[in-house]
Amino acid sequence: MESSPQDRRSQKRIEAAIPLHVRGLDAKGEEFEEFTEAADISRRGVSFLTKRELTLFATLTVVIPGRGPTRPGEGATDFFSTATVVRLQKESDLYRVGVRFMGATLPMYSAEIA
C-alpha cells in the first residue's frame, strides 16, 4: 500500500491563516514580492496560494511577521527563512505552493503538542 504525502511528511502540518511575505523569482524569471496567507504550516515548511506560477526547487524568501525568536523586552521578532519550492498544484486560477524552510525551523505550535 502506497503512503499518502501527508504520511510521508517529517513534521505535522496544521491549518493556519498566518500572514506571509514571500519574495523570489517566478517561472518567467521575473522578481516578485507578495503578501499572502499560509494555508497550512509546520516547523519546517508552509503552503500558500498564489497567482504566480513558480517552478519546482525555486528558492524563495519567506517572512512570517511576529513568529520568530522572542527577544527580552522586545517580544517576538519576525521569522525569516530561505525556502525551496517542493510542491506545486494548480487550483483554478491559483497555484498551491509548498515550501520547505532551509536551515531555520519555526517555534513549536501548541496544536503540535496535543
Secondary structure, DSSP 8 states (H G I E B T S, - for coil): ----HHHH-SS--EE---EEEEEEE-TTS-EEEEEEEEEEE-SSEEEEEESS---TT-EEEEEETT-S-EETTTEE--EEEEEEEEEEEEETTEEEEEEEESS------HHHH-
